[in-house]
Structures are given as C-alpha cells and as structure tokens.
Amino acid sequence: MLTNVALGKINPKELAVYYFELEKGYTKVTKLKVDDKGRLSGGLKGFFETDLKEFERFLGAKKA
C-alpha cells in the first residue's frame, strides 16, 4: 500500500495505518500519518528491516 502511495496510485489521505502496542497490560493504538512518498510518520517502533538476501529468498519461494 505504501509503495502505491509513493507511485501516486493511492492518495495518502485515503489510507489509514494504525500501530498497536501493549503498554502496561493495555493496548495502545496510534494512527500514523502517511506522507505523499509513502512514508509513515515516526516509522514503526520495534520494526526491523528484513535482510535483503532473506527477502529475495522469500520472493523466489513465492514464484515457485
């Protein structure tokens, strides 16, 4: 979805992204803003980039 925003296929105002996290036994929900380049305001806490080789391996597996 974010890629399509960056490509201009989706208006960022038409997309809602929510981040859920557990905080002191309660679920905290935060709405993240999406800019016109498909980026999320503040990024995603605790989200780690996928290793490129592993991602390529995944894509290759999906083609099979």
C-alpha positions in Angstrom: 0.0 0.0 0.0 2.8 2.4 0.9 4.5 1.7 -2.4 1.3 2.5 -4.2 1.2 5.9 -2.4 4.8 6.6 -3.4 3.9 5.7 -7.0 0.9 8.1 -6.9 -1.6 5.3 -7.3 -3.2 5.9 -3.9 -3.8 9.2 -2.2 -2.3 9.1 1.3 -5.5 10.7 2.6 -7.3 7.5 1.6 -5.1 5.2 3.6 -5.2 4.7 7.4 -2.4 2.9 9.2 -2.7 2.1 12.9 0.1 0.9 15.2 -0.8 -1.4 18.1 1.4 -1.9 21.1 1.0 -3.4 24.5 1.7 -1.0 27.3 1.2 -1.9 31.0 -1.4 -4.5 30.2 -3.4 -2.3 27.8 -3.4 -2.0 24.1 -2.3 1.4 22.9 -3.5 2.4 19.4 -1.8 5.1 17.4 -2.8 6.4 14.0 0.2 7.0 11.8 0.2 9.7 9.1 1.3 8.6 5.7 3.0 11.3 3.5 2.9 11.6 -0.3 6.1 9.5 -0.6 4.5 6.5 1.3 6.5 7.1 4.5 5.0 6.7 7.9 5.4 9.5 10.5 7.7 8.3 13.2 8.3 4.9 11.5 7.4 1.7 13.3 8.8 1.2 16.7 10.4 -2.2 17.1 10.2 -3.0 13.4 13.5 -4.3 11.9 14.4 -4.2 8.3 14.3 -7.6 6.6 17.7 -8.8 5.4 17.8 -8.3 1.6 19.0 -11.9 0.9 16.3 -13.4 3.1 13.7 -11.2 1.3 15.0 -12.3 -2.1 14.8 -15.9 -0.9 11.1 -15.3 0.1 10.3 -13.7 -3.2 11.9 -16.7 -5.0 9.8 -19.1 -2.9 6.6 -17.3 -3.8 7.3 -17.7 -7.5 7.6 -21.5 -7.2 
